[in-house]
């Protein structure tokens, strides 16, 4: 069953994770995802945070990271409140860290983010070469938000001794 076969309202957390997992079964691909998905998540927040949308005197700027983060929070909250809460905590922490790093390093920080982003995506595509399957987001861009959740859930379950 493809993404187009199931309406958005029918896509619960289990559907998203099960569908995503179908193209992430090869051990090399899974290992690469454990590394590259969190890196891409962190770097994407950093890059989006470097794009100011509105600035008010005496306050940090409202950045694209906040706007995209609000939309992502709504998506995660629709699936599970725990995921939304964890995402918000990560978002706030990454934005705070990014603001500090940007103040310290400026354009060098952004260049490091872009370079890391490219390398991590190369890693992802190498993983999918091993998998023999295209990335899930080629079918539905929302899988870009499922990837980080899938990695966190797999890691938590493996630490608890359960399988996904």
MIMARMI-671023 format. One record per residue (C-alpha): residue number from 1; x, y, z. Coordinates in steps of 0.25 Angstrom, whole numbers, padded with zeros to 4 digits. Each point is the difference from the previous one (the first is absolute). Layout:
% residues N
[r NUM; [X; Y; Z]]
...
This chain:
% residues 164
[r 1; [0000; 0000; 0000]]
[r 2; [0006; 0014; -0004]]
[r 3; [-0002; 0013; 0006]]
[r 4; [-0010; 0004; -0010]]
[r 5; [-0009; -0012; 0004]]
[r 6; [-0002; 0005; 0014]]
[r 7; [-0007; 0013; 0003]]
[r 8; [0008; 0010; 0010]]
[r 9; [-0011; -0002; 0010]]
[r 10; [0003; -0016; 0000]]
[r 11; [0015; 0002; 0002]]
[r 12; [0002; -0002; 0015]]
[r 13; [0014; -0002; 0007]]
[r 14; [0000; -0015; -0003]]
[r 15; [-0003; 0002; -0015]]
[r 16; [0011; 0010; -0001]]
[r 17; [0011; -0008; 0007]]
[r 18; [-0004; -0013; -0007]]
[r 19; [0000; 0006; -0014]]
[r 20; [0013; 0007; 0003]]
[r 21; [0006; -0013; 0006]]
[r 22; [-0003; -0007; -0013]]
[r 23; [0012; 0007; -0007]]
[r 24; [0009; 0000; 0012]]
[r 25; [0003; -0015; 0002]]
[r 26; [0014; -0002; -0004]]
[r 27; [0010; 0001; 0011]]
[r 28; [0010; 0009; -0007]]
[r 29; [-0012; 0009; -0004]]
[r 30; [-0005; 0000; 0015]]
[r 31; [0014; 0003; 0006]]
[r 32; [0002; 0012; -0010]]
[r 33; [-0014; 0005; 0004]]
[r 34; [0003; -0001; 0014]]
[r 35; [0012; 0010; -0002]]
[r 36; [-0005; 0008; -0012]]
[r 37; [-0015; 0003; 0004]]
[r 38; [0004; 0007; 0013]]
[r 39; [0011; 0008; -0007]]
[r 40; [-0010; 0004; -0011]]
[r 41; [-0010; 0004; 0010]]
[r 42; [0010; 0008; 0009]]
[r 43; [0006; 0007; -0013]]
[r 44; [-0014; 0003; -0006]]
[r 45; [-0004; 0007; 0013]]
[r 46; [0013; 0008; 0000]]
[r 47; [-0001; 0004; -0015]]
[r 48; [-0015; 0004; 0002]]
[r 49; [0004; 0008; 0012]]
[r 50; [0010; 0008; -0008]]
[r 51; [-0012; 0006; -0008]]
[r 52; [-0006; 0011; 0008]]
[r 53; [-0015; 0003; -0004]]
[r 54; [-0003; 0011; 0010]]
[r 55; [0009; 0008; 0010]]
[r 56; [-0004; 0008; 0012]]
[r 57; [0009; 0009; 0008]]
[r 58; [0005; -0007; 0012]]
[r 59; [-0005; -0014; -0004]]
[r 60; [0006; -0011; -0008]]
[r 61; [-0005; -0001; -0014]]
[r 62; [-0012; -0008; -0004]]
[r 63; [0007; -0010; -0010]]
[r 64; [-0005; -0010; -0010]]
[r 65; [0004; -0011; 0010]]
[r 66; [-0012; 0005; 0009]]
[r 67; [-0010; 0001; -0011]]
[r 68; [0004; -0014; -0005]]
[r 69; [0001; -0005; 0014]]
[r 70; [-0014; 0004; 0003]]
[r 71; [-0006; -0007; -0012]]
[r 72; [0009; -0013; 0004]]
[r 73; [-0005; 0001; 0014]]
[r 74; [-0015; 0000; -0005]]
[r 75; [0004; -0012; -0009]]
[r 76; [0006; -0008; 0012]]
[r 77; [-0011; 0004; 0010]]
[r 78; [-0010; -0006; -0010]]
[r 79; [0008; -0013; 0001]]
[r 80; [0004; 0000; 0015]]
[r 81; [0001; 0011; 0010]]
[r 82; [0013; -0006; 0005]]
[r 83; [0007; 0001; -0013]]
[r 84; [-0005; 0015; -0001]]
[r 85; [0006; 0003; 0014]]
[r 86; [0013; -0006; -0003]]
[r 87; [0001; 0007; -0013]]
[r 88; [-0003; 0013; 0006]]
[r 89; [0011; -0002; 0011]]
[r 90; [0010; -0004; -0011]]
[r 91; [-0005; 0012; -0009]]
[r 92; [0002; 0010; 0012]]
[r 93; [0014; -0006; 0004]]
[r 94; [0005; 0000; -0015]]
[r 95; [-0005; 0014; -0002]]
[r 96; [0007; 0005; 0012]]
[r 97; [0013; -0007; -0003]]
[r 98; [-0001; 0005; -0015]]
[r 99; [-0002; 0014; 0005]]
[r 100; [0013; -0001; 0008]]
[r 101; [0008; -0007; -0010]]
[r 102; [-0005; 0010; -0011]]
[r 103; [0005; 0012; 0009]]
[r 104; [0013; -0007; 0002]]
[r 105; [0003; -0004; -0014]]
[r 106; [-0009; 0007; -0010]]
[r 107; [0001; -0005; -0014]]
[r 108; [0010; -0011; 0004]]
[r 109; [-0011; -0006; 0008]]
[r 110; [-0010; 0000; -0012]]
[r 111; [0011; -0006; -0009]]
[r 112; [0003; -0011; 0010]]
[r 113; [-0016; -0003; 0000]]
[r 114; [-0001; 0000; -0015]]
[r 115; [0012; -0009; -0001]]
[r 116; [-0005; -0010; 0010]]
[r 117; [-0014; 0000; -0006]]
[r 118; [0006; -0004; -0013]]
[r 119; [0009; -0011; 0006]]
[r 120; [-0012; -0005; 0008]]
[r 121; [-0009; -0001; -0012]]
[r 122; [0011; -0007; -0008]]
[r 123; [0000; -0010; 0011]]
[r 124; [-0015; -0002; 0000]]
[r 125; [0001; -0003; -0015]]
[r 126; [0011; -0010; 0002]]
[r 127; [-0008; -0007; 0010]]
[r 128; [-0012; -0001; -0009]]
[r 129; [0009; -0005; -0011]]
[r 130; [0003; -0012; 0010]]
[r 131; [-0015; -0001; 0003]]
[r 132; [-0003; 0000; -0015]]
[r 133; [-0012; 0009; 0002]]
[r 134; [-0002; 0015; -0002]]
[r 135; [-0002; 0009; 0012]]
[r 136; [-0014; 0000; 0006]]
[r 137; [-0001; 0015; -0002]]
[r 138; [0000; -0002; -0015]]
[r 139; [-0014; -0005; 0002]]
[r 140; [-0005; 0010; 0011]]
[r 141; [0009; 0012; 0005]]
[r 142; [-0006; -0002; 0014]]
[r 143; [0009; -0012; 0001]]
[r 144; [0011; 0010; 0003]]
[r 145; [-0007; 0003; 0013]]
[r 146; [-0002; -0015; 0003]]
[r 147; [0015; -0004; -0002]]
[r 148; [0004; 0007; 0013]]
[r 149; [-0011; -0006; 0007]]
[r 150; [0002; -0014; -0005]]
[r 151; [0015; 0001; 0004]]
[r 152; [-0003; 0005; 0014]]
[r 153; [-0011; -0011; 0002]]
[r 154; [0009; -0011; -0006]]
[r 155; [0012; 0004; 0010]]
[r 156; [-0009; 0001; 0012]]
[r 157; [-0006; -0014; -0003]]
[r 158; [0014; -0006; -0002]]
[r 159; [0004; 0006; 0013]]
[r 160; [-0012; -0006; 0007]]
[r 161; [0003; -0013; -0007]]
[r 162; [-0012; 0000; -0009]]
[r 163; [-0001; -0001; -0015]]
[r 164; [-0007; 0010; -0010]]
